[in-house]
Amino acid sequence: MRSSITPRRCAVLLVALFLLSAGMLPVVSRDDLGRTRSLAETQHEIVMLLIKQKEYRKAVSEADKIFSMDWPEDQEPLLLSELRLLSDQFLRQGQASFSLQLIERNAKYFRTPESRIAILKEKGYIHKCIGQDDKAMEYFREAMRLEKTD
């Protein structure tokens, strides 16, 4: 067991503290949520190792398992952070297509307008990074339309 707190763990703890302080307790039991989080954390490490090994297709498939777990609705901000983090990891490896694939395959698990807006912006950012400015503009405009109606 590692004794240091990584930036990722720090972010997870901050989100968890925010949810607790806001009074948003999970609908499922703490034991069930704890098990789900533990499984997701382990799955995250598997995905990160696959990315490191340049096994991008496998990494996307393994990442899918994190999002398809039975998460309570109040955990969506945490899942969104995970989606963004993994998307960024693919981008850092020059694998924008796998970043987009990850988002497309898992967007269905996000229901709140805030999450949908963030996902549209993430898609816009990815397309901007790979020089597809027209496509990026479409996603940013769609995010703005959704924000205005929210």
CNS distance restraints for C-alpha pairs under 8 A (distance, minus, plus):
assign (resid   5 and name CA) (resid   9 and name CA) 6.00 0.50 0.50
assign (resid   5 and name CA) (resid  10 and name CA) 6.29 0.50 0.50
assign (resid   6 and name CA) (resid  10 and name CA) 6.13 0.50 0.50
assign (resid   7 and name CA) (resid  11 and name CA) 6.20 0.50 0.50
assign (resid   8 and name CA) (resid  12 and name CA) 6.28 0.50 0.50
assign (resid   9 and name CA) (resid  13 and name CA) 6.09 0.50 0.50
assign (resid  10 and name CA) (resid  14 and name CA) 6.12 0.50 0.50
assign (resid  11 and name CA) (resid  15 and name CA) 6.25 0.50 0.50
assign (resid  12 and name CA) (resid  16 and name CA) 6.14 0.50 0.50
assign (resid  12 and name CA) (resid  78 and name CA) 6.94 0.50 0.50
assign (resid  13 and name CA) (resid  17 and name CA) 6.01 0.50 0.50
assign (resid  14 and name CA) (resid  18 and name CA) 6.10 0.50 0.50
assign (resid  15 and name CA) (resid  19 and name CA) 6.21 0.50 0.50
assign (resid  15 and name CA) (resid  77 and name CA) 7.64 0.50 0.50
assign (resid  15 and name CA) (resid  78 and name CA) 6.51 0.50 0.50
assign (resid  16 and name CA) (resid  20 and name CA) 6.21 0.50 0.50
assign (resid  16 and name CA) (resid  78 and name CA) 7.89 0.50 0.50
assign (resid  17 and name CA) (resid  21 and name CA) 5.98 0.50 0.50
assign (resid  18 and name CA) (resid  22 and name CA) 6.01 0.50 0.50
assign (resid  19 and name CA) (resid  23 and name CA) 6.42 0.50 0.50
assign (resid  19 and name CA) (resid  24 and name CA) 5.27 0.50 0.50
assign (resid  19 and name CA) (resid  25 and name CA) 7.10 0.50 0.50
assign (resid  19 and name CA) (resid  74 and name CA) 7.89 0.50 0.50
assign (resid  20 and name CA) (resid  24 and name CA) 5.78 0.50 0.50
assign (resid  20 and name CA) (resid  25 and name CA) 6.25 0.50 0.50
assign (resid  24 and name CA) (resid  74 and name CA) 6.71 0.50 0.50
assign (resid  25 and name CA) (resid  74 and name CA) 7.60 0.50 0.50
assign (resid  26 and name CA) (resid  30 and name CA) 7.35 0.50 0.50
assign (resid  26 and name CA) (resid  33 and name CA) 7.56 0.50 0.50
assign (resid  26 and name CA) (resid  72 and name CA) 6.24 0.50 0.50
assign (resid  26 and name CA) (resid  73 and name CA) 7.93 0.50 0.50
assign (resid  26 and name CA) (resid  74 and name CA) 6.35 0.50 0.50
assign (resid  26 and name CA) (resid  75 and name CA) 7.72 0.50 0.50
assign (resid  27 and name CA) (resid  72 and name CA) 6.40 0.50 0.50
assign (resid  28 and name CA) (resid  32 and name CA) 6.33 0.50 0.50
assign (resid  28 and name CA) (resid  33 and name CA) 6.44 0.50 0.50
assign (resid  28 and name CA) (resid  72 and name CA) 6.80 0.50 0.50
assign (resid  29 and name CA) (resid  33 and name CA) 6.27 0.50 0.50
assign (resid  30 and name CA) (resid  34 and name CA) 5.81 0.50 0.50
assign (resid  31 and name CA) (resid  35 and name CA) 6.17 0.50 0.50
assign (resid  32 and name CA) (resid  36 and name CA) 6.19 0.50 0.50
assign (resid  33 and name CA) (resid  37 and name CA) 6.04 0.50 0.50
assign (resid  33 and name CA) (resid  71 and name CA) 7.72 0.50 0.50
assign (resid  34 and name CA) (resid  38 and name CA) 6.05 0.50 0.50
assign (resid  35 and name CA) (resid  39 and name CA) 6.09 0.50 0.50
assign (resid  36 and name CA) (resid  40 and name CA) 6.05 0.50 0.50
assign (resid  36 and name CA) (resid  69 and name CA) 7.22 0.50 0.50
assign (resid  36 and name CA) (resid  70 and name CA) 7.68 0.50 0.50
assign (resid  36 and name CA) (resid  71 and name CA) 7.51 0.50 0.50
assign (resid  37 and name CA) (resid  41 and name CA) 6.00 0.50 0.50
assign (resid  38 and name CA) (resid  42 and name CA) 6.30 0.50 0.50
assign (resid  39 and name CA) (resid  43 and name CA) 6.07 0.50 0.50
assign (resid  40 and name CA) (resid  44 and name CA) 5.95 0.50 0.50
assign (resid  40 and name CA) (resid  66 and name CA) 5.37 0.50 0.50
assign (resid  41 and name CA) (resid  45 and name CA) 6.45 0.50 0.50
assign (resid  42 and name CA) (resid  46 and name CA) 6.47 0.50 0.50
assign (resid  43 and name CA) (resid  47 and name CA) 6.30 0.50 0.50
assign (resid  43 and name CA) (resid  62 and name CA) 7.07 0.50 0.50
assign (resid  43 and name CA) (resid  63 and name CA) 7.14 0.50 0.50
assign (resid  43 and name CA) (resid  65 and name CA) 7.52 0.50 0.50
assign (resid  43 and name CA) (resid  66 and name CA) 6.57 0.50 0.50
assign (resid  44 and name CA) (resid  48 and name CA) 6.20 0.50 0.50
assign (resid  44 and name CA) (resid  63 and name CA) 6.94 0.50 0.50
assign (resid  44 and name CA) (resid  66 and name CA) 7.38 0.50 0.50
assign (resid  45 and name CA) (resid  49 and name CA) 6.18 0.50 0.50
assign (resid  46 and name CA) (resid  50 and name CA) 6.24 0.50 0.50
assign (resid  46 and name CA) (resid  59 and name CA) 7.78 0.50 0.50
assign (resid  46 and name CA) (resid  62 and name CA) 7.43 0.50 0.50
assign (resid  47 and name CA) (resid  51 and name CA) 6.21 0.50 0.50
assign (resid  47 and name CA) (resid  59 and name CA) 4.87 0.50 0.50
assign (resid  47 and name CA) (resid  60 and name CA) 7.49 0.50 0.50
assign (resid  47 and name CA) (resid  62 and name CA) 6.01 0.50 0.50
assign (resid  47 and name CA) (resid  63 and name CA) 5.99 0.50 0.50
assign (resid  48 and name CA) (resid  52 and name CA) 6.18 0.50 0.50
assign (resid  48 and name CA) (resid  59 and name CA) 7.48 0.50 0.50
assign (resid  49 and name CA) (resid  53 and name CA) 6.15 0.50 0.50
assign (resid  50 and name CA) (resid  54 and name CA) 6.14 0.50 0.50
assign (resid  50 and name CA) (resid  55 and name CA) 5.03 0.50 0.50
assign (resid  50 and name CA) (resid  56 and name CA) 6.61 0.50 0.50
assign (resid  50 and name CA) (resid  58 and name CA) 6.88 0.50 0.50
assign (resid  50 and name CA) (resid  59 and name CA) 5.30 0.50 0.50
assign (resid  51 and name CA) (resid  55 and name CA) 5.66 0.50 0.50
assign (resid  51 and name CA) (resid  56 and name CA) 5.59 0.50 0.50
assign (resid  51 and name CA) (resid  59 and name CA) 6.03 0.50 0.50
assign (resid  51 and name CA) (resid  89 and name CA) 7.68 0.50 0.50
assign (resid  51 and name CA) (resid  90 and name CA) 7.32 0.50 0.50
assign (resid  55 and name CA) (resid  59 and name CA) 6.12 0.50 0.50
assign (resid  56 and name CA) (resid  60 and name CA) 6.29 0.50 0.50
assign (resid  56 and name CA) (resid  90 and name CA) 7.87 0.50 0.50
assign (resid  56 and name CA) (resid  95 and name CA) 7.97 0.50 0.50
assign (resid  56 and name CA) (resid  98 and name CA) 6.84 0.50 0.50
assign (resid  57 and name CA) (resid  61 and name CA) 6.50 0.50 0.50
assign (resid  57 and name CA) (resid  98 and name CA) 7.22 0.50 0.50
assign (resid  58 and name CA) (resid  62 and name CA) 6.10 0.50 0.50
assign (resid  59 and name CA) (resid  63 and name CA) 5.98 0.50 0.50
assign (resid  60 and name CA) (resid  64 and name CA) 6.25 0.50 0.50
assign (resid  60 and name CA) (resid  98 and name CA) 6.98 0.50 0.50
assign (resid  60 and name CA) (resid 101 and name CA) 7.55 0.50 0.50
assign (resid  60 and name CA) (resid 102 and name CA) 5.74 0.50 0.50
assign (resid  61 and name CA) (resid  65 and name CA) 7.12 0.50 0.50
assign (resid  62 and name CA) (resid  66 and name CA) 7.47 0.50 0.50
assign (resid  63 and name CA) (resid  67 and name CA) 7.11 0.50 0.50
assign (resid  63 and name CA) (resid 102 and name CA) 7.63 0.50 0.50
assign (resid  64 and name CA) (resid  68 and name CA) 6.24 0.50 0.50
assign (resid  64 and name CA) (resid 102 and name CA) 7.44 0.50 0.50
assign (resid  64 and name CA) (resid 105 and name CA) 7.44 0.50 0.50
assign (resid  64 and name CA) (resid 106 and name CA) 6.66 0.50 0.50
assign (resid  65 and name CA) (resid  69 and name CA) 6.42 0.50 0.50
assign (resid  67 and name CA) (resid  79 and name CA) 7.06 0.50 0.50
assign (resid  67 and name CA) (resid 106 and name CA) 6.53 0.50 0.50
assign (resid  67 and name CA) (resid 109 and name CA) 6.76 0.50 0.50
assign (resid  68 and name CA) (resid 106 and name CA) 7.98 0.50 0.50
assign (resid  68 and name CA) (resid 109 and name CA) 7.34 0.50 0.50
assign (resid  71 and name CA) (resid  75 and name CA) 6.44 0.50 0.50
assign (resid  71 and name CA) (resid  76 and name CA) 7.80 0.50 0.50
assign (resid  72 and name CA) (resid  76 and name CA) 7.64 0.50 0.50
assign (resid  75 and name CA) (resid  79 and name CA) 6.47 0.50 0.50
assign (resid  76 and name CA) (resid  80 and name CA) 6.07 0.50 0.50
assign (resid  76 and name CA) (resid 110 and name CA) 6.80 0.50 0.50
assign (resid  76 and name CA) (resid 115 and name CA) 7.76 0.50 0.50
assign (resid  77 and name CA) (resid  81 and name CA) 6.29 0.50 0.50
assign (resid  77 and name CA) (resid 115 and name CA) 7.50 0.50 0.50
assign (resid  78 and name CA) (resid  82 and name CA) 6.41 0.50 0.50
assign (resid  79 and name CA) (resid  83 and name CA) 6.17 0.50 0.50
assign (resid  80 and name CA) (resid  84 and name CA) 6.22 0.50 0.50
assign (resid  80 and name CA) (resid 110 and name CA) 7.90 0.50 0.50
assign (resid  80 and name CA) (resid 115 and name CA) 6.75 0.50 0.50
assign (resid  81 and name CA) (resid  85 and name CA) 6.06 0.50 0.50
assign (resid  82 and name CA) (resid  86 and name CA) 6.11 0.50 0.50
assign (resid  83 and name CA) (resid  87 and name CA) 6.00 0.50 0.50
assign (resid  83 and name CA) (resid 102 and name CA) 7.90 0.50 0.50
assign (resid  83 and name CA) (resid 103 and name CA) 7.12 0.50 0.50
assign (resid  84 and name CA) (resid  88 and name CA) 6.07 0.50 0.50
assign (resid  84 and name CA) (resid 122 and name CA) 7.39 0.50 0.50
assign (resid  85 and name CA) (resid  89 and name CA) 6.34 0.50 0.50
assign (resid  86 and name CA) (resid  90 and name CA) 6.45 0.50 0.50
assign (resid  86 and name CA) (resid  99 and name CA) 7.53 0.50 0.50
assign (resid  87 and name CA) (resid  91 and name CA) 6.36 0.50 0.50
assign (resid  87 and name CA) (resid  99 and name CA) 4.69 0.50 0.50
assign (resid  87 and name CA) (resid 100 and name CA) 7.51 0.50 0.50
assign (resid  87 and name CA) (resid 102 and name CA) 7.10 0.50 0.50
assign (resid  87 and name CA) (resid 103 and name CA) 7.44 0.50 0.50
assign (resid  88 and name CA) (resid  92 and name CA) 6.10 0.50 0.50
assign (resid  88 and name CA) (resid  99 and name CA) 7.38 0.50 0.50
assign (resid  89 and name CA) (resid  93 and name CA) 6.50 0.50 0.50
assign (resid  90 and name CA) (resid  94 and name CA) 6.47 0.50 0.50
assign (resid  90 and name CA) (resid  95 and name CA) 5.01 0.50 0.50
assign (resid  90 and name CA) (resid  96 and name CA) 6.24 0.50 0.50
assign (resid  90 and name CA) (resid  98 and name CA) 6.48 0.50 0.50
assign (resid  90 and name CA) (resid  99 and name CA) 5.38 0.50 0.50
assign (resid  91 and name CA) (resid  95 and name CA) 5.23 0.50 0.50
assign (resid  91 and name CA) (resid  96 and name CA) 5.13 0.50 0.50
assign (resid  91 and name CA) (resid  99 and name CA) 6.49 0.50 0.50
assign (resid  91 and name CA) (resid 126 and name CA) 7.63 0.50 0.50
assign (resid  95 and name CA) (resid  99 and name CA) 6.49 0.50 0.50
assign (resid  96 and name CA) (resid 100 and name CA) 6.20 0.50 0.50
assign (resid  96 and name CA) (resid 126 and name CA) 6.59 0.50 0.50
assign (resid  96 and name CA) (resid 130 and name CA) 7.31 0.50 0.50
assign (resid  97 and name CA) (resid 101 and name CA) 6.10 0.50 0.50
assign (resid  98 and name CA) (resid 102 and name CA) 6.02 0.50 0.50
assign (resid  99 and name CA) (resid 103 and name CA) 6.44 0.50 0.50
assign (resid  99 and name CA) (resid 126 and name CA) 7.84 0.50 0.50
assign (resid 100 and name CA) (resid 104 and name CA) 6.06 0.50 0.50
assign (resid 100 and name CA) (resid 123 and name CA) 6.84 0.50 0.50
assign (resid 100 and name CA) (resid 126 and name CA) 7.52 0.50 0.50
assign (resid 101 and name CA) (resid 105 and name CA) 6.03 0.50 0.50
assign (resid 102 and name CA) (resid 106 and name CA) 6.26 0.50 0.50
assign (resid 103 and name CA) (resid 107 and name CA) 5.63 0.50 0.50
assign (resid 103 and name CA) (resid 119 and name CA) 7.47 0.50 0.50
assign (resid 103 and name CA) (resid 123 and name CA) 7.85 0.50 0.50
assign (resid 104 and name CA) (resid 108 and name CA) 7.99 0.50 0.50
assign (resid 106 and name CA) (resid 110 and name CA) 7.83 0.50 0.50
assign (resid 107 and name CA) (resid 116 and name CA) 7.73 0.50 0.50
assign (resid 107 and name CA) (resid 119 and name CA) 7.37 0.50 0.50
assign (resid 110 and name CA) (resid 115 and name CA) 6.05 0.50 0.50
assign (resid 110 and name CA) (resid 116 and name CA) 6.62 0.50 0.50
assign (resid 111 and name CA) (resid 115 and name CA) 6.87 0.50 0.50
assign (resid 111 and name CA) (resid 116 and name CA) 6.96 0.50 0.50
assign (resid 112 and name CA) (resid 116 and name CA) 6.37 0.50 0.50
assign (resid 113 and name CA) (resid 117 and name CA) 6.04 0.50 0.50
assign (resid 113 and name CA) (resid 146 and name CA) 7.46 0.50 0.50
assign (resid 113 and name CA) (resid 147 and name CA) 7.80 0.50 0.50
assign (resid 113 and name CA) (resid 150 and name CA) 6.84 0.50 0.50
assign (resid 114 and name CA) (resid 118 and name CA) 6.20 0.50 0.50
assign (resid 115 and name CA) (resid 119 and name CA) 6.12 0.50 0.50
assign (resid 116 and name CA) (resid 120 and name CA) 6.23 0.50 0.50
assign (resid 116 and name CA) (resid 143 and name CA) 7.91 0.50 0.50
assign (resid 117 and name CA) (resid 121 and name CA) 6.25 0.50 0.50
assign (resid 117 and name CA) (resid 143 and name CA) 4.99 0.50 0.50
assign (resid 117 and name CA) (resid 144 and name CA) 7.84 0.50 0.50
assign (resid 117 and name CA) (resid 146 and name CA) 6.64 0.50 0.50
assign (resid 117 and name CA) (resid 147 and name CA) 6.85 0.50 0.50
assign (resid 118 and name CA) (resid 122 and name CA) 6.12 0.50 0.50
assign (resid 118 and name CA) (resid 143 and name CA) 7.63 0.50 0.50
assign (resid 119 and name CA) (resid 123 and name CA) 6.23 0.50 0.50
assign (resid 120 and name CA) (resid 124 and name CA) 6.22 0.50 0.50
assign (resid 120 and name CA) (resid 139 and name CA) 5.45 0.50 0.50
assign (resid 120 and name CA) (resid 140 and name CA) 6.65 0.50 0.50
assign (resid 120 and name CA) (resid 142 and name CA) 7.13 0.50 0.50
assign (resid 120 and name CA) (resid 143 and name CA) 5.58 0.50 0.50
assign (resid 121 and name CA) (resid 125 and name CA) 6.09 0.50 0.50
assign (resid 121 and name CA) (resid 139 and name CA) 6.35 0.50 0.50
assign (resid 121 and name CA) (resid 140 and name CA) 5.63 0.50 0.50
assign (resid 121 and name CA) (resid 143 and name CA) 6.28 0.50 0.50
assign (resid 122 and name CA) (resid 126 and name CA) 6.23 0.50 0.50
assign (resid 123 and name CA) (resid 127 and name CA) 6.27 0.50 0.50
assign (resid 123 and name CA) (resid 136 and name CA) 7.06 0.50 0.50
assign (resid 123 and name CA) (resid 139 and name CA) 6.52 0.50 0.50
assign (resid 124 and name CA) (resid 128 and name CA) 6.07 0.50 0.50
assign (resid 124 and name CA) (resid 135 and name CA) 7.06 0.50 0.50
assign (resid 124 and name CA) (resid 136 and name CA) 3.98 0.50 0.50
assign (resid 124 and name CA) (resid 137 and name CA) 6.63 0.50 0.50
assign (resid 124 and name CA) (resid 138 and name CA) 7.44 0.50 0.50
assign (resid 124 and name CA) (resid 139 and name CA) 4.93 0.50 0.50
assign (resid 124 and name CA) (resid 140 and name CA) 5.64 0.50 0.50
assign (resid 125 and name CA) (resid 129 and name CA) 6.15 0.50 0.50
assign (resid 125 and name CA) (resid 136 and name CA) 6.48 0.50 0.50
assign (resid 126 and name CA) (resid 130 and name CA) 6.47 0.50 0.50
assign (resid 126 and name CA) (resid 136 and name CA) 7.49 0.50 0.50
assign (resid 127 and name CA) (resid 131 and name CA) 6.26 0.50 0.50
assign (resid 127 and name CA) (resid 132 and name CA) 4.96 0.50 0.50
assign (resid 127 and name CA) (resid 133 and name CA) 6.47 0.50 0.50
assign (resid 127 and name CA) (resid 135 and name CA) 6.31 0.50 0.50
assign (resid 127 and name CA) (resid 136 and name CA) 4.96 0.50 0.50
assign (resid 128 and name CA) (resid 132 and name CA) 5.51 0.50 0.50
assign (resid 128 and name CA) (resid 133 and name CA) 5.19 0.50 0.50
assign (resid 128 and name CA) (resid 135 and name CA) 7.87 0.50 0.50
assign (resid 128 and name CA) (resid 136 and name CA) 5.31 0.50 0.50
assign (resid 132 and name CA) (resid 136 and name CA) 6.18 0.50 0.50
assign (resid 133 and name CA) (resid 137 and name CA) 6.01 0.50 0.50
assign (resid 134 and name CA) (resid 138 and name CA) 6.42 0.50 0.50
assign (resid 135 and name CA) (resid 139 and name CA) 6.57 0.50 0.50
assign (resid 136 and name CA) (resid 140 and name CA) 6.25 0.50 0.50
assign (resid 137 and name CA) (resid 141 and name CA) 6.03 0.50 0.50
assign (resid 138 and name CA) (resid 142 and name CA) 6.10 0.50 0.50
assign (resid 139 and name CA) (resid 143 and name CA) 6.14 0.50 0.50
assign (resid 140 and name CA) (resid 144 and name CA) 6.26 0.50 0.50
assign (resid 141 and name CA) (resid 145 and name CA) 6.21 0.50 0.50
assign (resid 142 and name CA) (resid 146 and name CA) 6.25 0.50 0.50
assign (resid 143 and name CA) (resid 147 and name CA) 6.11 0.50 0.50
assign (resid 144 and name CA) (resid 148 and name CA) 6.17 0.50 0.50
assign (resid 145 and name CA) (resid 149 and name CA) 6.43 0.50 0.50
assign (resid 146 and name CA) (resid 150 and name CA) 6.11 0.50 0.50
